[in-house]
Amino acid sequence: MNTPRHTQVAIVTGASRGIGAAVAQRLARDGFAVAVNYASGSTQADALVAELVAAGGKAIAVQADVANADEVRRMFDTVEAQLGRVDVLVNNAGVLKTVPLAEHSDALYDQTFDINVRGTFNTLREAATRLNEGGRIVNFSSTTLALNMPGYAIYNATKAAVEAFTHVFAKELRGRNVTVNAVAPGPIATSLFLDGKTEEQIQAFAKMPPLQRLGQPEDIASVVSFLAGPDAGWVNGQILRANGGVA
Ligand code: NAP
């Protein structure tokens, strides 16, 4: 475990479950005070906060739809008031529905872009002025962007936008001593990946990486811990694929 950074504050968006919850647990273990953001999963977010506090950590749950700029502003206000100024922003919140492009509805297109792209834009815009000197931003792309599988056109387009944000924003923060990177996971056993797939499809994905298993949320949490921690100080503007060797 790293040296506790009791005074350092991390926001993890979409941390009520899945990868975000594992990231919140890991950053709390690393010594960060953690803001557990969620959209609707208040019961799960509250339970996670109770677990982190019981383990000796500092954590709060903060409701905000990342797609809503006002709610994101209020989230930063709340975190600053209750935990202090933010050092680490993890833009984990995201949604995926695999639908062929020709069958994609306008509503699903809007929802996917609103959460994955506008949500990341909203938090980055706040972070530009609110993150402490020496801060870290970790965005979420996906290895699906490299795989070009049918059904992923709209989702991949949102993650391509997140990668573009990552490269450019890292340069726009020149002089702020803040790094901006993204992690691009391969298949991870969360509801985002598992829901709607047959056991056969899941097993096919599990066989894809040479390491021959699905990723677990903790596999990604450890990568985020690295990017958010002192050892990644010279890593900036990069996309780190963590996928067991799929692509
Ligand atoms: P998940 O298990 O479905 O969890 C999604 C989380 O995002 C939940 O905590 C959910 O909160 C939150 N969320 C959804 N919409 C939100 C909004 N508008 N505002 C705030 N929070 C919102 O997903 P996951 O698998 O952990 O995915 C996390 C990230 O990893 C996503 O960006 C995803 O694209 C990326 N990723 C995942 C995989 C994979 O295989 N799982 C692979 C590559 C990349 P509520 O409970 O409140 O709804």
py3Dmol code that shows the C-alpha trace and the ligand (Angstrom):
import py3Dmol

protein = """\
ATOM      1  CA  MET A   1       0.000   0.000   0.000  1.00  0.00           C
ATOM      2  CA  ASN A   2       1.154   3.544  -0.729  1.00  0.00           C
ATOM      3  CA  THR A   3       1.836   6.056   2.011  1.00  0.00           C
ATOM      4  CA  PRO A   4      -1.551   7.349   3.185  1.00  0.00           C
ATOM      5  CA  ARG A   5      -2.386  10.731   1.630  1.00  0.00           C
ATOM      6  CA  HIS A   6      -5.014  11.605   4.234  1.00  0.00           C
ATOM      7  CA  THR A   7      -5.523  15.113   2.960  1.00  0.00           C
ATOM      8  CA  GLN A   8      -5.900  14.175  -0.697  1.00  0.00           C
ATOM      9  CA  VAL A   9      -9.358  14.019  -2.216  1.00  0.00           C
ATOM     10  CA  ALA A  10     -10.627  11.886  -5.119  1.00  0.00           C
ATOM     11  CA  ILE A  11     -13.943  12.002  -6.982  1.00  0.00           C
ATOM     12  CA  VAL A  12     -14.937   8.750  -8.687  1.00  0.00           C
ATOM     13  CA  THR A  13     -17.938   9.121 -10.986  1.00  0.00           C
ATOM     14  CA  GLY A  14     -20.289   6.163 -11.296  1.00  0.00           C
ATOM     15  CA  ALA A  15     -18.867   4.537  -8.178  1.00  0.00           C
ATOM     16  CA  SER A  16     -22.018   2.909  -6.782  1.00  0.00           C
ATOM     17  CA  ARG A  17     -21.130  -0.404  -8.449  1.00  0.00           C
ATOM     18  CA  GLY A  18     -18.911  -2.121 -11.024  1.00  0.00           C
ATOM     19  CA  ILE A  19     -15.452  -0.777 -11.816  1.00  0.00           C
ATOM     20  CA  GLY A  20     -16.146   2.574 -10.133  1.00  0.00           C
ATOM     21  CA  ALA A  21     -16.908   0.908  -6.791  1.00  0.00           C
ATOM     22  CA  ALA A  22     -13.629  -1.056  -7.000  1.00  0.00           C
ATOM     23  CA  VAL A  23     -11.764   2.161  -7.846  1.00  0.00           C
ATOM     24  CA  ALA A  24     -13.320   3.925  -4.841  1.00  0.00           C
ATOM     25  CA  GLN A  25     -12.299   1.014  -2.581  1.00  0.00           C
ATOM     26  CA  ARG A  26      -8.757   1.023  -3.935  1.00  0.00           C
ATOM     27  CA  LEU A  27      -8.267   4.804  -3.700  1.00  0.00           C
ATOM     28  CA  ALA A  28      -9.633   4.743  -0.142  1.00  0.00           C
ATOM     29  CA  ARG A  29      -7.061   2.028   0.674  1.00  0.00           C
ATOM     30  CA  ASP A  30      -4.398   4.227  -0.941  1.00  0.00           C
ATOM     31  CA  GLY A  31      -5.341   6.906   1.600  1.00  0.00           C
ATOM     32  CA  PHE A  32      -7.578   9.243  -0.411  1.00  0.00           C
ATOM     33  CA  ALA A  33     -10.759  10.768   0.957  1.00  0.00           C
ATOM     34  CA  VAL A  34     -13.220   9.526  -1.661  1.00  0.00           C
ATOM     35  CA  ALA A  35     -16.395  11.047  -3.102  1.00  0.00           C
ATOM     36  CA  VAL A  36     -18.568   8.180  -4.371  1.00  0.00           C
ATOM     37  CA  ASN A  37     -20.672   9.651  -7.180  1.00  0.00           C
ATOM     38  CA  TYR A  38     -23.790   7.891  -8.449  1.00  0.00           C
ATOM     39  CA  ALA A  39     -26.833   8.675 -10.577  1.00  0.00           C
ATOM     40  CA  SER A  40     -29.616   6.588  -9.045  1.00  0.00           C
ATOM     41  CA  GLY A  41     -27.980   3.841  -6.987  1.00  0.00           C
ATOM     42  CA  SER A  42     -28.132   5.595  -3.601  1.00  0.00           C
ATOM     43  CA  THR A  43     -28.500   2.374  -1.597  1.00  0.00           C
ATOM     44  CA  GLN A  44     -25.354   0.878  -3.117  1.00  0.00           C
ATOM     45  CA  ALA A  45     -23.415   4.152  -2.853  1.00  0.00           C
ATOM     46  CA  ASP A  46     -24.400   4.576   0.825  1.00  0.00           C
ATOM     47  CA  ALA A  47     -23.422   0.963   1.577  1.00  0.00           C
ATOM     48  CA  LEU A  48     -20.029   1.460  -0.084  1.00  0.00           C
ATOM     49  CA  VAL A  49     -19.411   4.665   1.875  1.00  0.00           C
ATOM     50  CA  ALA A  50     -20.336   2.889   5.131  1.00  0.00           C
ATOM     51  CA  GLU A  51     -17.858   0.100   4.249  1.00  0.00           C
ATOM     52  CA  LEU A  52     -15.052   2.579   3.481  1.00  0.00           C
ATOM     53  CA  VAL A  53     -15.668   4.541   6.680  1.00  0.00           C
ATOM     54  CA  ALA A  54     -15.834   1.343   8.772  1.00  0.00           C
ATOM     55  CA  ALA A  55     -12.401   0.423   7.372  1.00  0.00           C
ATOM     56  CA  GLY A  56     -10.994   3.714   8.698  1.00  0.00           C
ATOM     57  CA  GLY A  57     -11.343   5.739   5.488  1.00  0.00           C
ATOM     58  CA  LYS A  58     -13.024   9.033   4.734  1.00  0.00           C
ATOM     59  CA  ALA A  59     -15.811   8.965   2.147  1.00  0.00           C
ATOM     60  CA  ILE A  60     -19.091  10.579   1.122  1.00  0.00           C
ATOM     61  CA  ALA A  61     -21.775   9.666  -1.413  1.00  0.00           C
ATOM     62  CA  VAL A  62     -22.699  12.416  -3.891  1.00  0.00           C
ATOM     63  CA  GLN A  63     -25.654  12.140  -6.245  1.00  0.00           C
ATOM     64  CA  ALA A  64     -25.171  13.810  -9.634  1.00  0.00           C
ATOM     65  CA  ASP A  65     -26.084  12.885 -13.179  1.00  0.00           C
ATOM     66  CA  VAL A  66     -22.768  13.579 -14.913  1.00  0.00           C
ATOM     67  CA  ALA A  67     -24.667  14.511 -18.085  1.00  0.00           C
ATOM     68  CA  ASN A  68     -26.104  17.532 -16.259  1.00  0.00           C
ATOM     69  CA  ALA A  69     -23.653  20.456 -15.964  1.00  0.00           C
ATOM     70  CA  ASP A  70     -25.447  22.045 -12.997  1.00  0.00           C
ATOM     71  CA  GLU A  71     -25.440  18.784 -11.063  1.00  0.00           C
ATOM     72  CA  VAL A  72     -21.726  18.325 -11.798  1.00  0.00           C
ATOM     73  CA  ARG A  73     -21.010  21.861 -10.537  1.00  0.00           C
ATOM     74  CA  ARG A  74     -22.973  21.105  -7.369  1.00  0.00           C
ATOM     75  CA  MET A  75     -21.079  17.820  -6.957  1.00  0.00           C
ATOM     76  CA  PHE A  76     -17.746  19.670  -6.955  1.00  0.00           C
ATOM     77  CA  ASP A  77     -19.186  22.269  -4.515  1.00  0.00           C
ATOM     78  CA  THR A  78     -20.353  19.517  -2.161  1.00  0.00           C
ATOM     79  CA  VAL A  79     -17.048  17.653  -2.294  1.00  0.00           C
ATOM     80  CA  GLU A  80     -15.040  20.836  -1.696  1.00  0.00           C
ATOM     81  CA  ALA A  81     -17.260  21.749   1.276  1.00  0.00           C
ATOM     82  CA  GLN A  82     -17.200  18.288   2.871  1.00  0.00           C
ATOM     83  CA  LEU A  83     -13.797  16.826   1.930  1.00  0.00           C
ATOM     84  CA  GLY A  84     -11.728  19.713   0.563  1.00  0.00           C
ATOM     85  CA  ARG A  85     -10.356  20.680  -2.844  1.00  0.00           C
ATOM     86  CA  VAL A  86     -10.059  17.829  -5.318  1.00  0.00           C
ATOM     87  CA  ASP A  87      -6.760  16.153  -6.262  1.00  0.00           C
ATOM     88  CA  VAL A  88      -7.971  13.242  -8.374  1.00  0.00           C
ATOM     89  CA  LEU A  89     -10.903  12.996 -10.796  1.00  0.00           C
ATOM     90  CA  VAL A  90     -11.807   9.552 -12.148  1.00  0.00           C
ATOM     91  CA  ASN A  91     -14.321   9.811 -15.008  1.00  0.00           C
ATOM     92  CA  ASN A  92     -15.626   6.265 -14.759  1.00  0.00           C
ATOM     93  CA  ALA A  93     -19.405   6.745 -15.242  1.00  0.00           C
ATOM     94  CA  GLY A  94     -20.519   5.267 -18.537  1.00  0.00           C
ATOM     95  CA  VAL A  95     -23.189   3.237 -20.303  1.00  0.00           C
ATOM     96  CA  LEU A  96     -23.176   0.631 -23.069  1.00  0.00           C
ATOM     97  CA  LYS A  97     -25.941  -0.940 -25.105  1.00  0.00           C
ATOM     98  CA  THR A  98     -24.733  -2.970 -28.076  1.00  0.00           C
ATOM     99  CA  VAL A  99     -27.096  -2.293 -30.973  1.00  0.00           C
ATOM    100  CA  PRO A 100     -26.258  -2.281 -34.704  1.00  0.00           C
ATOM    101  CA  LEU A 101     -25.971   1.293 -35.954  1.00  0.00           C
ATOM    102  CA  ALA A 102     -28.928   0.926 -38.347  1.00  0.00           C
ATOM    103  CA  GLU A 103     -31.189  -0.101 -35.444  1.00  0.00           C
ATOM    104  CA  HIS A 104     -29.958   2.493 -32.933  1.00  0.00           C
ATOM    105  CA  SER A 105     -32.713   4.799 -31.688  1.00  0.00           C
ATOM    106  CA  ASP A 106     -32.257   8.568 -31.376  1.00  0.00           C
ATOM    107  CA  ALA A 107     -32.977   8.285 -27.650  1.00  0.00           C
ATOM    108  CA  LEU A 108     -30.265   5.667 -27.063  1.00  0.00           C
ATOM    109  CA  TYR A 109     -27.786   7.641 -29.182  1.00  0.00           C
ATOM    110  CA  ASP A 110     -28.494  10.770 -27.104  1.00  0.00           C
ATOM    111  CA  GLN A 111     -28.275   8.913 -23.792  1.00  0.00           C
ATOM    112  CA  THR A 112     -24.972   7.227 -24.691  1.00  0.00           C
ATOM    113  CA  PHE A 113     -23.370  10.469 -25.873  1.00  0.00           C
ATOM    114  CA  ASP A 114     -24.855  12.476 -22.975  1.00  0.00           C
ATOM    115  CA  ILE A 115     -23.394  10.216 -20.290  1.00  0.00           C
ATOM    116  CA  ASN A 116     -20.153   9.035 -21.889  1.00  0.00           C
ATOM    117  CA  VAL A 117     -19.109  12.226 -23.708  1.00  0.00           C
ATOM    118  CA  ARG A 118     -20.982  15.194 -22.220  1.00  0.00           C
ATOM    119  CA  GLY A 119     -20.551  13.659 -18.756  1.00  0.00           C
ATOM    120  CA  THR A 120     -16.778  13.552 -19.206  1.00  0.00           C
ATOM    121  CA  PHE A 121     -16.789  17.051 -20.729  1.00  0.00           C
ATOM    122  CA  ASN A 122     -18.791  18.429 -17.777  1.00  0.00           C
ATOM    123  CA  THR A 123     -16.393  17.103 -15.147  1.00  0.00           C
ATOM    124  CA  LEU A 124     -13.255  18.030 -17.114  1.00  0.00           C
ATOM    125  CA  ARG A 125     -14.500  21.612 -17.485  1.00  0.00           C
ATOM    126  CA  GLU A 126     -14.937  21.907 -13.720  1.00  0.00           C
ATOM    127  CA  ALA A 127     -11.621  20.164 -13.066  1.00  0.00           C
ATOM    128  CA  ALA A 128      -9.756  22.722 -15.189  1.00  0.00           C
ATOM    129  CA  THR A 129     -10.073  25.343 -12.475  1.00  0.00           C
ATOM    130  CA  ARG A 130     -10.857  23.259  -9.408  1.00  0.00           C
ATOM    131  CA  LEU A 131      -8.155  20.566  -9.293  1.00  0.00           C
ATOM    132  CA  ASN A 132      -5.216  21.114  -6.976  1.00  0.00           C
ATOM    133  CA  GLU A 133      -1.704  21.594  -8.315  1.00  0.00           C
ATOM    134  CA  GLY A 134      -0.232  18.104  -8.831  1.00  0.00           C
ATOM    135  CA  GLY A 135      -3.674  16.677  -9.565  1.00  0.00           C
ATOM    136  CA  ARG A 136      -4.556  13.657 -11.686  1.00  0.00           C
ATOM    137  CA  ILE A 137      -7.401  12.980 -14.104  1.00  0.00           C
ATOM    138  CA  VAL A 138      -8.212   9.446 -15.254  1.00  0.00           C
ATOM    139  CA  ASN A 139     -10.784   9.111 -18.043  1.00  0.00           C
ATOM    140  CA  PHE A 140     -12.416   5.883 -19.222  1.00  0.00           C
ATOM    141  CA  SER A 141     -12.137   4.655 -22.794  1.00  0.00           C
ATOM    142  CA  SER A 142     -12.582   1.027 -23.859  1.00  0.00           C
ATOM    143  CA  THR A 143     -10.582  -1.640 -25.690  1.00  0.00           C
ATOM    144  CA  THR A 144     -13.690  -2.145 -27.872  1.00  0.00           C
ATOM    145  CA  LEU A 145     -12.458   0.910 -29.767  1.00  0.00           C
ATOM    146  CA  ALA A 146      -9.569  -1.220 -31.066  1.00  0.00           C
ATOM    147  CA  LEU A 147     -11.707  -4.303 -31.773  1.00  0.00           C
ATOM    148  CA  ASN A 148     -14.348  -2.738 -34.078  1.00  0.00           C
ATOM    149  CA  MET A 149     -16.973  -5.394 -33.272  1.00  0.00           C
ATOM    150  CA  PRO A 150     -20.485  -5.093 -34.744  1.00  0.00           C
ATOM    151  CA  GLY A 151     -22.923  -3.396 -32.362  1.00  0.00           C
ATOM    152  CA  TYR A 152     -20.343  -1.061 -30.847  1.00  0.00           C
ATOM    153  CA  ALA A 153     -20.384   1.845 -33.359  1.00  0.00           C
ATOM    154  CA  ILE A 154     -22.097   4.427 -31.132  1.00  0.00           C
ATOM    155  CA  TYR A 155     -20.361   3.356 -27.907  1.00  0.00           C
ATOM    156  CA  ASN A 156     -16.955   3.319 -29.631  1.00  0.00           C
ATOM    157  CA  ALA A 157     -17.656   6.778 -31.051  1.00  0.00           C
ATOM    158  CA  THR A 158     -18.211   8.057 -27.497  1.00  0.00           C
ATOM    159  CA  LYS A 159     -14.962   6.478 -26.315  1.00  0.00           C
ATOM    160  CA  ALA A 160     -13.079   7.923 -29.319  1.00  0.00           C
ATOM    161  CA  ALA A 161     -14.311  11.330 -28.128  1.00  0.00           C
ATOM    162  CA  VAL A 162     -13.053  10.594 -24.605  1.00  0.00           C
ATOM    163  CA  GLU A 163      -9.634   9.672 -26.007  1.00  0.00           C
ATOM    164  CA  ALA A 164      -9.590  12.931 -27.996  1.00  0.00           C
ATOM    165  CA  PHE A 165     -10.431  14.884 -24.819  1.00  0.00           C
ATOM    166  CA  THR A 166      -7.609  13.084 -23.009  1.00  0.00           C
ATOM    167  CA  HIS A 167      -4.896  13.953 -25.528  1.00  0.00           C
ATOM    168  CA  VAL A 168      -5.918  17.594 -25.969  1.00  0.00           C
ATOM    169  CA  PHE A 169      -6.851  18.405 -22.368  1.00  0.00           C
ATOM    170  CA  ALA A 170      -3.471  17.113 -21.143  1.00  0.00           C
ATOM    171  CA  LYS A 171      -1.902  19.846 -23.292  1.00  0.00           C
ATOM    172  CA  GLU A 172      -4.446  22.520 -22.370  1.00  0.00           C
ATOM    173  CA  LEU A 173      -3.514  22.056 -18.697  1.00  0.00           C
ATOM    174  CA  ARG A 174       0.081  23.105 -19.371  1.00  0.00           C
ATOM    175  CA  GLY A 175       1.388  24.949 -16.336  1.00  0.00           C
ATOM    176  CA  ARG A 176      -1.154  23.444 -13.917  1.00  0.00           C
ATOM    177  CA  ASN A 177       0.946  20.336 -13.108  1.00  0.00           C
ATOM    178  CA  VAL A 178      -2.102  18.121 -13.656  1.00  0.00           C
ATOM    179  CA  THR A 179      -1.863  14.894 -15.691  1.00  0.00           C
ATOM    180  CA  VAL A 180      -4.698  13.618 -17.891  1.00  0.00           C
ATOM    181  CA  ASN A 181      -4.719   9.974 -18.926  1.00  0.00           C
ATOM    182  CA  ALA A 182      -7.287   7.341 -19.824  1.00  0.00           C
ATOM    183  CA  VAL A 183      -7.599   3.661 -19.082  1.00  0.00           C
ATOM    184  CA  ALA A 184      -9.137   1.483 -21.807  1.00  0.00           C
ATOM    185  CA  PRO A 185     -10.329  -1.775 -20.227  1.00  0.00           C
ATOM    186  CA  GLY A 186     -11.086  -4.971 -22.089  1.00  0.00           C
ATOM    187  CA  PRO A 187     -14.097  -7.079 -21.018  1.00  0.00           C
ATOM    188  CA  ILE A 188     -14.652  -6.731 -17.258  1.00  0.00           C
ATOM    189  CA  ALA A 189     -17.195  -8.817 -15.338  1.00  0.00           C
ATOM    190  CA  THR A 190     -19.687  -6.066 -14.427  1.00  0.00           C
ATOM    191  CA  SER A 191     -23.352  -5.640 -15.286  1.00  0.00           C
ATOM    192  CA  LEU A 192     -22.392  -3.271 -18.136  1.00  0.00           C
ATOM    193  CA  PHE A 193     -20.613  -6.174 -19.867  1.00  0.00           C
ATOM    194  CA  LEU A 194     -22.600  -9.191 -18.634  1.00  0.00           C
ATOM    195  CA  ASP A 195     -26.213  -7.987 -19.016  1.00  0.00           C
ATOM    196  CA  GLY A 196     -27.940  -9.252 -22.149  1.00  0.00           C
ATOM    197  CA  LYS A 197     -25.185 -11.747 -23.085  1.00  0.00           C
ATOM    198  CA  THR A 198     -25.621 -15.527 -23.181  1.00  0.00           C
ATOM    199  CA  GLU A 199     -23.245 -17.741 -21.180  1.00  0.00           C
ATOM    200  CA  GLU A 200     -21.764 -18.820 -24.524  1.00  0.00           C
ATOM    201  CA  GLN A 201     -21.049 -15.218 -25.538  1.00  0.00           C
ATOM    202  CA  ILE A 202     -19.483 -14.491 -22.150  1.00  0.00           C
ATOM    203  CA  GLN A 203     -17.210 -17.534 -22.449  1.00  0.00           C
ATOM    204  CA  ALA A 204     -16.179 -16.444 -25.964  1.00  0.00           C
ATOM    205  CA  PHE A 205     -15.094 -13.051 -24.568  1.00  0.00           C
ATOM    206  CA  ALA A 206     -13.309 -14.762 -21.665  1.00  0.00           C
ATOM    207  CA  LYS A 207     -11.222 -16.798 -24.134  1.00  0.00           C
ATOM    208  CA  MET A 208     -10.131 -13.755 -26.166  1.00  0.00           C
ATOM    209  CA  PRO A 209      -7.172 -12.545 -24.070  1.00  0.00           C
ATOM    210  CA  PRO A 210      -4.048 -14.718 -23.952  1.00  0.00           C
ATOM    211  CA  LEU A 211      -4.511 -14.604 -20.179  1.00  0.00           C
ATOM    212  CA  GLN A 212      -7.777 -16.520 -20.816  1.00  0.00           C
ATOM    213  CA  ARG A 213     -10.177 -14.941 -18.349  1.00  0.00           C
ATOM    214  CA  LEU A 214     -12.494 -11.975 -18.017  1.00  0.00           C
ATOM    215  CA  GLY A 215     -11.055  -8.951 -16.252  1.00  0.00           C
ATOM    216  CA  GLN A 216     -12.298  -8.130 -12.760  1.00  0.00           C
ATOM    217  CA  PRO A 217     -13.062  -4.600 -11.519  1.00  0.00           C
ATOM    218  CA  GLU A 218      -9.967  -4.806  -9.279  1.00  0.00           C
ATOM    219  CA  ASP A 219      -7.752  -5.309 -12.362  1.00  0.00           C
ATOM    220  CA  ILE A 220      -8.778  -1.840 -13.505  1.00  0.00           C
ATOM    221  CA  ALA A 221      -8.785  -0.285 -10.029  1.00  0.00           C
ATOM    222  CA  SER A 222      -5.083  -1.089  -9.701  1.00  0.00           C
ATOM    223  CA  VAL A 223      -4.347   0.669 -13.007  1.00  0.00           C
ATOM    224  CA  VAL A 224      -6.306   3.731 -11.862  1.00  0.00           C
ATOM    225  CA  SER A 225      -4.415   3.631  -8.552  1.00  0.00           C
ATOM    226  CA  PHE A 226      -1.141   3.755 -10.499  1.00  0.00           C
ATOM    227  CA  LEU A 227      -2.275   6.634 -12.733  1.00  0.00           C
ATOM    228  CA  ALA A 228      -3.640   8.544  -9.706  1.00  0.00           C
ATOM    229  CA  GLY A 229      -0.552   7.921  -7.604  1.00  0.00           C
ATOM    230  CA  PRO A 230       2.984   9.294  -7.303  1.00  0.00           C
ATOM    231  CA  ASP A 231       4.613   6.677  -9.566  1.00  0.00           C
ATOM    232  CA  ALA A 232       2.736   7.904 -12.663  1.00  0.00           C
ATOM    233  CA  GLY A 233       3.898  11.527 -12.403  1.00  0.00           C
ATOM    234  CA  TRP A 234       5.613  11.438 -15.793  1.00  0.00           C
ATOM    235  CA  VAL A 235       2.731   9.670 -17.607  1.00  0.00           C
ATOM    236  CA  ASN A 236       0.556  12.275 -19.317  1.00  0.00           C
ATOM    237  CA  GLY A 237      -1.850  12.344 -22.270  1.00  0.00           C
ATOM    238  CA  GLN A 238      -1.753   8.554 -22.622  1.00  0.00           C
ATOM    239  CA  ILE A 239      -4.322   5.811 -23.164  1.00  0.00           C
ATOM    240  CA  LEU A 240      -3.459   2.721 -21.139  1.00  0.00           C
ATOM    241  CA  ARG A 241      -5.140  -0.442 -22.411  1.00  0.00           C
ATOM    242  CA  ALA A 242      -5.703  -2.944 -19.609  1.00  0.00           C
ATOM    243  CA  ASN A 243      -7.229  -6.019 -21.198  1.00  0.00           C
ATOM    244  CA  GLY A 244      -5.147  -9.142 -20.624  1.00  0.00           C
ATOM    245  CA  GLY A 245      -3.643  -8.767 -24.075  1.00  0.00           C
ATOM    246  CA  VAL A 246      -6.800  -8.719 -26.229  1.00  0.00           C
ATOM    247  CA  ALA A 247      -5.578  -5.820 -28.384  1.00  0.00           C
TER     248      ALA A 247
END
"""
ligand_1 = """\
48
NAP
P -21.566 -0.542 -14.574
O -21.242 -1.736 -13.757
O -22.785 -0.525 -15.416
O -21.586 0.733 -13.584
C -21.848 1.995 -14.133
C -21.759 3.051 -13.060
O -21.970 4.316 -13.699
C -22.813 2.919 -11.978
O -22.239 3.256 -10.734
C -23.865 3.951 -12.385
O -24.545 4.536 -11.274
C -22.990 5.014 -13.004
N -23.713 5.900 -13.904
C -24.448 5.592 -15.003
N -24.970 6.702 -15.544
C -24.551 7.743 -14.767
C -24.753 9.129 -14.805
N -25.512 9.697 -15.770
N -24.185 9.900 -13.850
C -23.431 9.350 -12.869
N -23.202 8.025 -12.782
C -23.764 7.234 -13.722
O -20.348 -0.189 -15.572
P -18.788 -0.606 -15.501
O -18.607 -1.860 -16.261
O -18.305 -0.518 -14.117
O -18.141 0.552 -16.409
C -17.418 1.633 -15.872
C -16.667 2.316 -17.001
O -15.777 1.397 -17.609
C -17.567 2.855 -18.132
O -17.079 4.096 -18.565
C -17.425 1.813 -19.216
O -17.668 2.345 -20.503
C -15.974 1.415 -19.014
N -15.629 0.102 -19.550
C -16.215 -1.028 -19.053
C -15.868 -2.254 -19.578
C -16.497 -3.543 -19.099
O -16.293 -4.575 -19.747
N -17.242 -3.564 -18.004
C -14.928 -2.342 -20.612
C -14.354 -1.163 -21.083
C -14.707 0.042 -20.547
P -26.052 4.143 -10.842
O -25.922 2.863 -10.061
O -26.501 5.271 -9.999
O -26.830 3.952 -12.114
"""
view = py3Dmol.view(width=600, height=400)
view.addModel(protein, "pdb")
view.setStyle({"model": 0}, {"cartoon": {"style": "trace"}})
view.addModel(ligand_1, "xyz")
view.setStyle({"model": 1}, {"stick": {}})
view.zoomTo()
view.show()
